[in-house]
Amino acid sequence: MPTISASRQAPHQATLQNNRGLSLMQRGQPANAMQAFDAAISLDPTLTTATNNRRMALAMTGQYDAALAARCRTQSSRNA
């Protein structure tokens, strides 16, 4: 079986972590979901769905200011 480099596995693993986070959010566990989204973002910083989902989880835990600040950081990095 061929070996796949870690850099090629990372996007796939990031997607799996993002999906895990979505599952946790659906089960009413947004704090745990944020950990999965953080893992996804660290594996693939370009995975915008994980970033967006993390902001949603922040809002679900009542951390509205943090969710808004994260949105502003994302928009400013896109405009840079």
Secondary structure, DSSP 8 states (H G I E B T S, - for coil): -----HHHHHHHHHHHHHHHHHHHHHTT-HHHHHHHHHHHHHH-TT-HHHHHHHHHHHHHTT-HHHHHHHHHHHHHHHH-
